[in-house]
Amino acid sequence: MRLLPTFAAQAAALTAAAFFCAPQPAAAQEEVPFITTPDAVTLAMLQLAGVSAADRLIDLGSGDGRIVITAARRFGARGLGVEIVPHLVEQSRANARKAGVADRAEFRVQDLFETDLKPYSVITMYLLPAVNLQLRGALLKLAPGTRIVSHDWDMGDWAPDQSLTLDVPDKTIGREKKSTLHLWRVPADVAGRWCGPAGELQLAQRFQQFSATLRRPGLAAPLLVFDGRVHSTDLRSTAAELSLQGAELRVTRTAPDAAALERASFSREACAR
Ligand SMILES: C[S@@+](CC[C@H](N)C(=O)[O-])C[C@H]1O[C@@H](n2cnc3c(N)ncnc32)[C@H](O)[C@@H]1O
């Protein structure tokens, strides 16, 4: 299990002793202590992610299993909880049986850092800021559109697509009885050069933000410069909308002043020709 050098400082800054609501093995406490997400917040996290029966959800550090169990019971989703503390995994399995969802809610004693996140369409977490940041690189590599919901902690300068704050009178930690939820949708990685009959499209990307420059060979000035947001596999801006379809970036809508892009399509491969 990875040790976080900043954990002690963070845990102290957060809520000190009140943070620990159950006795835990020392090793697990070195990363993130066991604190439950209150039921109303669990429900709000799943609603924010738009969880449905089509989803496969994973809760990273699943505690007593409540998020995975609620996703199965209320939304019909299949889920996995990975948890480093064995007795919490036992408790989660018993809770899943009691809720009648043991066939859809699985629990494993497993380090969240050693877990393959690729099979999941929804990832939930109630960890710590530094742990979220440690996971960020792996999360950004997941399939475009994967939804990530974090209870209370953000991911630094990767701004969420949506956030909301709830009053939570039964929250066991913190002076303010509130929880903040953040939702990210993994944006497709579209940065770089894209080429096609309409010219060369150079895309710069920072998380969900992109800026695009369209050039034609022999012309010094760019034909078009525009920016917007990457929403899963779609690039949306006032000038145009593009959609990543396989290896092709296709223009699906153009504003009147972006006629140079009308019905254009680009690929990275075409730049090598
Ligand atoms: C704040 S609790 C959240 C529990 C649950 N997800 C919820 O929201 O109710 C964090 C959990 O992560 C577990 N944990 C800490 N480090 C872990 C690791 N490296 N791998 C898996 N679980 C871990 C802790 O034991 C604890 O149960």
PDBQT file of the ligand as one rigid body, heavy atoms in Angstrom, charges set to zero:
ROOT
HETATM    1  C1  LIG A 301     -13.722   7.983   3.993  1.00  0.00    +0.000 C 
HETATM    2  S1  LIG A 301     -13.959   6.247   3.910  1.00  0.00    +0.000 S 
HETATM    3  C2  LIG A 301     -15.254   6.120   2.686  1.00  0.00    +0.000 C 
HETATM    4  C3  LIG A 301     -16.064   4.869   2.768  1.00  0.00    +0.000 C 
HETATM    5  C4  LIG A 301     -17.183   4.767   1.723  1.00  0.00    +0.000 C 
HETATM    6  N1  LIG A 301     -16.678   4.915   0.382  1.00  0.00    +0.000 N 
HETATM    7  C5  LIG A 301     -18.255   5.792   1.965  1.00  0.00    +0.000 C 
HETATM    8  O1  LIG A 301     -18.243   6.804   1.218  1.00  0.00    +0.000 OA
HETATM    9  O2  LIG A 301     -19.074   5.608   2.870  1.00  0.00    +0.000 OA
HETATM   10  C6  LIG A 301     -12.497   5.749   2.991  1.00  0.00    +0.000 C 
HETATM   11  C7  LIG A 301     -12.252   4.265   2.978  1.00  0.00    +0.000 C 
HETATM   12  O3  LIG A 301     -11.115   4.010   2.186  1.00  0.00    +0.000 OA
HETATM   13  C8  LIG A 301     -10.423   2.890   2.743  1.00  0.00    +0.000 C 
HETATM   14  N2  LIG A 301      -9.030   2.900   2.225  1.00  0.00    +0.000 N 
HETATM   15  C9  LIG A 301      -7.995   3.671   2.641  1.00  0.00    +0.000 A 
HETATM   16  N3  LIG A 301      -6.899   3.426   1.893  1.00  0.00    +0.000 NA
HETATM   17  C10 LIG A 301      -7.255   2.493   0.982  1.00  0.00    +0.000 A 
HETATM   18  C11 LIG A 301      -6.560   1.831  -0.073  1.00  0.00    +0.000 A 
HETATM   19  N4  LIG A 301      -5.292   2.088  -0.328  1.00  0.00    +0.000 N 
HETATM   20  N5  LIG A 301      -7.230   0.925  -0.808  1.00  0.00    +0.000 NA
HETATM   21  C12 LIG A 301      -8.543   0.637  -0.542  1.00  0.00    +0.000 A 
HETATM   22  N6  LIG A 301      -9.241   1.222   0.450  1.00  0.00    +0.000 NA
HETATM   23  C13 LIG A 301      -8.614   2.143   1.200  1.00  0.00    +0.000 A 
HETATM   24  C14 LIG A 301     -10.533   3.125   4.214  1.00  0.00    +0.000 C 
HETATM   25  O4  LIG A 301     -10.314   1.937   4.958  1.00  0.00    +0.000 OA
HETATM   26  C15 LIG A 301     -11.970   3.655   4.325  1.00  0.00    +0.000 C 
HETATM   27  O5  LIG A 301     -12.888   2.618   4.570  1.00  0.00    +0.000 OA
ENDROOT
TORSDOF 0
